[in-house]
Amino acid sequence: MNAVHRFAIPQFKLANAVRTLSLALAWAFAVPATADYLPDPHAAEAALWASPSVAQARGESAAQALRGQSLQQGREEWRLDAEVDQRRIQSTPSDNFAEWGVALSRPLRMPGRAEADRALAGALDARAAASLGEALHESGRQLLTLWFDWLNQSSQSALWQAQRQLAEQQLASVNARIRLGEAAHSGRVAADAALAQIRLQQQQAATRLLQARNRLLAQFPGLPLTADATLPPPPPPGFGGSAETYVSTILEHNHELFRARRQADVLQAEARKLAGQRSVDPTVGVFYRNEMGGNEHVLGLGLGFTLPGGARRTDQQAAEQLAVTARDAAIRLEQRLRADARTDYETALAQVANWEQAQQAAQALAESARLTARAYELGEGSLDQALLNRRLALEGQLAAQQTQLDALAANARLKLDAHQLWPLDVDSDHAHAHP
């Protein structure tokens, strides 16, 4: 599929290369209040459900649903036995009689065991739903990482293309001054070198953009690659401006924590099931025997008991120990997630401050480059200084652009983890049937 993006390169029609340069350096900061820089929500949701990890989790969820049905129905099955024998009576004369019999029996599932099986089936279903939600969440994080990498490379490619146009106009301006006798021929060498360097950077940026695009489409092939050329100012983290509010929101929606808790529930349910199996297993059935060559017919009921051994007790103890261990692991995971969420919130807040500082620095460097270029145009400065200041302004613009994308990515990550970006909640009753 052909990816389409809306990164538009400004068309500079100013006759003066100096004013063109200042316009390009200010372009990154004259952005609208809002911009469409994230994937379309519906397309993103479809891409997440089609991702390989989610597809695997959906298959595992369907398998767990079938296992739950098996537990609901019970594993007690009918048993059919048949026998044929020859009875020989030592008498005078001796007699031989053909005899045969059949028996039909089935173990009984007591109410306590049935309840334990149903509890285990529910725990397995809940764990499968949590695993599917975790797969969706991790795919969402991967999508954001690959998307912002592509967005960053797209922005850099557009910026280097604009810089190439500026360098070409700068070279034309130098040639014009040389023809007028206002500049030395050595200026052309410096301008040619600056243009060659920018062309190299542009080619490298185009290669990185292609690589980022291919990585994104390889993982999410159906995702349209469209985004606005301009980026909005990174907003501060929401959630009432409180890290604690964000932490509480995260813990209410964290699938990794849900899965750890559901895993403990599964192990506890298995321990309950094994505890129920420590009792006597009754088996009931009916039998029919044809004896004495058909002269005797026996019809009766059978009752049997399987007496549990010590292995069942140790199995239960092992399951209980695993359940306690899983519960402790879930508690430790919650503590770590709480600390990580607070760190993510504070990092996103710091990223906004970093962008504001980088923007101020880039604007100052852009103004310095504009003044130096103007001075060179008026014959009051050197071309080398103008080129140096232009390079510094470009580096400042690249740094501001990078910090802007970092801040936007951090904000998007906060919303994703809080389930406020894309739908990530899973209905355990219909998760395996999601289109």
N, C-alpha and C positions, 0 to 999 in steps of 0.2 A: 504494500500500500504506500502511496506517495504521501509523505508528511508535508503539511503546509504550515508555515509560520509567518507571522505578521511583523517580523523585525524589519522595520522600514529604515533605510539610511536617509538622513536628511539631505535634501538637494540644496547645495550652497550655490546661490546665484549672485552673490556679492562680487562686484568687480575687484574689490580690495581683499587681498589674501589675509591681511591682518584682521579685518573685521570678520572674515570667514572663520579664522582660527578662534577668536573669542566666542563666536556663536557656537561652535562645536564644543568648546570646553564648558559652556554654560548649558548645553543641551540636556545633560544628564540630570540637572537639578530643576529644570522647568517641566515638572511632571504633573499630571492631574491628581486630584485627591484620591481617586480610586482607579484601579487598572485590573484587567482580567489577566492575571499571571499564573493562576492555578488551573489544573485540568478541569474540564467540565464535570460536575458532580455525577451525572448519570453515566457518562463515559468512564469515569474513574471507578464507579461501583461495578460496572460490567467488567472492567479490566481486572479488578481485584478478584471477583468470583471466577474469572477464567484463568487466574494465575496457577502455576503448577503446584505450589504448596497448598493452596486452598483446594484445588482439585483432589489432592491426596487426602487432605483432612475431610473432605466431603465423602470420599470413599470409606475412610475409617469410621466416620459417623454412621454411614449406612450399615456397615458391618456390625457396629455396636448395637444399632437398632435391632438387627436380626438376632444378635446374641440375647438382647433383652427379651425378645419374643420367646426365645427358647427357655429362658428362666421363668417367664410367666407361665408357660405351658407345663413346665416341669420335665425332668429327664427320666421319670419313672415310666417303664415300658412293660408291655405284656410279654410274658415268657411262655412258650409252648414246649412241653416235653412229651415225648412218646417212647414207648418201650415195647419190645416183643420178647417173649421168653417161651421156653418149653418146660412144662412140668412133667416129671417122671415119678410115678408112684411104684415103689417096690412091693409088689403084691403078686399073688398068683391068680390069674395071669397078671403080668405087669401092664400098666397103662401109661400112655403118653398123651398129654394135653397141650395144645397150642394156646397161648395166652397173650394178651396185649392190653395196653393201657395208654391213656393220654391224660395230660394235666395242663391246665391253663392257670397261670398265676401272675400277680403284679404287686410290686412293692407299694405301700401306702405312703403318701406325702402328708404328714401331719400338718395341722393349721399353722403351727409355729414355723415350720420349715417353709411352707408356702409364703408366709409373710416375709421371711428372710430373703427368699428368692425375689419377691417383688421389690423389696427395698434395694437389693443389689442391682436389679434391672434398672430401677430409677436412677441409682447412682452412676451406673455406666452411661446411661443416656445423657445425664447432666455433664459428666466429664467429656463426652464426645462433643457436646455443644460448646463447652468451654474451649476445647482444643480447636474446634473450627473457628470460634471467635478469635482465638490467639493467632491462628494462621492468617485470618483476615487482617488483623492488626499489624502483624509483622510484614505482610505484603503491602499494607498501606505505608508503613515506614520506608520500605524499600522503594516504593513508587515515588514518595516525596524526595528521597535521596537522589534517585536517578533523574527525576524531573528537574530539580534545582541544579543538578550538574549540567543537564542539557540547557537550561535557562541561562546559566552562567556562561557556558561556552558560546551560546547564541549572542548574548550581550557583548562578549569580548570580540567575537567575529565582526559584529556590526560596528563596534568602536574602532577596530583596526582598519576596517574598510573606509570609514569616515576619515581616519587619520591618513590613509593613503591619498585620498582626494585632497586633503589639506597639504600634504607634502608635495604633491604634484603642482598645486597652485603656488606653493612657496617656491618651488623650482622655477616656475614660469615668472614669478615676480623677480627672482634673482636674475634670470636671463634678461628680463626687460631692463633692469637697472644696469646690467653690464653693457647692453646695447646703447644705453644713454650715457655711458661713461661714468656712472655714479657708484659702481662697485667693481671690485677686482675679480679677475677670472677664477681666483681660488675659491670664491664664494660658491661657484657652480659645483666644484668638487665636493664641498661640504654638504650642499643641498642634495647632490646626487647620492652621497653616502647615506644621508638621513633617509632618503626615499627608498634606497635599496634595503636598509635595515627594516623599515616599516613594511615593505613588501614581504620580507621573510617572516616577520611576526604575523602578518595577515595570513600567509600560507599555513603557518603552524597553527594559528587559531582555527582556520577552516578544517584542518585535519582533526584537531581535538573536538570540534563541533560534530564532525561526522562520526567519530568514535563514540561520543556521548549519545548521539541519536541512535546508533546501532545498539548500544547497550540497553537503552530504554525500550526500544521496539523488540529486542530479543526477549525481554522479560514480560513486556505488556504489548503484544503485537497489535491489538485492536485499538490502542489509545491514540486519538488524534493529537498531533503535536501542533497546537495552536496557542499563542500567547501574545499579549500586547508587547510592543517594543519598549514602552515606558514602564517604569516600576513605581508603585506608590510609596510614599514615606512609610517606613515600618511603624506600625502602631505599637504602643506599649501593651504588655499582656493584660488581658481582661480579668474576668473572674473577681470583679469588685476591687481590683488592685491589691488583693491579698494572696500571699503564697499559701496560707493555710486553707483558704477556700479552694484553690486549685488542687492542693494535695487531697482534700476530701473528695473532690470531683473525680480525680484520677482513681482513687481507691474504690469508688463506686462503679467504675467501668473497666477495671483492669482485668483482662482475660487471663493473663499469666497467673495472677493471684486466684482468680476463680478456678483455674485448672488445678492449681496446687491444693486448694480446699476440696475440690471434687475428688481429687486423687485420694486424699485422706478419707473422704466419705466412702469411696469404693473399697478401700482396705478395711475400714471399719465394718462395712456391710459384709465383706467376705469373712471377717472374724465372727460375725453373728451367724452367718450361714454355717461355718465350721463348728460353732458351739452347738447349733441345733443337731448336727450330725453325730454328736457324742452320745446321743440317746440310742435306744434299741431301735433297729429298723424292722418294722413288721412287714410281712408278706402274706397275702391271702390268695387263695385260688380254689379251683374246683378240679376234681379228677374223676375219671371213669376207667374201670378195669373190667375186662372180659376174661374170666377165669374158668378153669376146668372145661376147656373146650367149648365154652358158651353155656355151660350149665349154671354158672354163677356170674352175676353182674353186680359190680360194686360202684356206687356213686357217692361221692363224699366231698367234704370241704377240707382244705388244708390251711394251716396257719404256721408261719415260720418267723424266726427272729434272727437278725444278724447282730451279734454281740460286738460292740466297738472295742478296739484295742487302744493301746497307748499312743499309737501314731496320730490318732485324731486329736488327742489332747495337745500334743506338741505342735500339730498343724495350726490349731486355734491359737496357741500362745505365740507362734511365729507371726500369724496374721495380726494379732493385737499389737505386737511390738512394732511391726511395720506401720500400722495405723498411727501409733503414738509418734513414731519418727516422722511420718508424713505431716502430721499436725504441727509438730515443732518446726519442720521446714517451712510450712506455710506461714507461721508466725514470723520466722526470720525473714522470709521473702517480703512480707508486708512491711517490716521495718526498713528493709533496703529500698523498697519501692517508695516508701514515704520520703526517705532521704533523697533518692534520685529525683523524685518529682519536685521537691523544693529546690534542688540544684538546677533543674531544667528551667524552672520559673525565674530564678535569679539570673541564670545565664541569658535567657531571652530578654530580660530587663536590661542587662548590661550590654547586650548587642545593640539595642536601640541607642544607648548613650555612645557606643563606639561609632555607630553610623553618623550620629550628629556631629561628633568630633571630626570624623573623616570627611564629612561634607564641608565643614568649615575650612579644613585644610585644603581641600580640592578647590574650593572657590577662591581662596587666597592665592593659590598657585596659578589658577586660571587668570586671575587679574594681573598677576606679575608677568605671565607670559604675554598677555595682551599689551601691557605697557612697554615691555621690552621690544616686542615686534613693531609697535608703533614708533618707538624711538629709532629702530633700524630703518624703518621706512622714511623717516625724516632725516636720516643721515647722522643721527646722534648716538647710535649704538652699533655693536658688532653683530654680524650674523651668527657667530659662534654662540654668543650669549643668548640670542633669540632662539636658536635651536636647542640649547641647553634648557632654557626655561620652558620651552614647549614640551620637551621630554619629561621634565619634572611635573608639569601640569598633567600630562598624560598618565604618569605613574600615580599621581594623586587621584585622578579620575578613576583609574582602575581599582585603586584601593577603596575609594568610596563606593564604587559599584559592588565590589566584593563584600564589604561590610553590610551594604544594603541587602544583598541577597542572603547573607548569613542571618541577618535579623528577621527577614521575611520567612526564611526557612525555619528558624527557631519558633516563630509565632505559629506557623502552620503545624509544626510538630506538637505544640501545646494543644492546639485545637483537635488534632488527630487523636492524641492520647485521651482527651476528654470527651471523645465521640461527638464533637461539634463541627467536624469537617466533612466526613463522609459517613454513611450508615455502616456501622460495624457490629451492631447487636445481632444476635442470632436467636431465632425462635427454635428451641430444641425439638418441638413437635414437627417442624417443617424444614429444618436445616438441610436434610439430605435431599429434599425435593426442590431446592432453589434452582431456578433456571440458569 
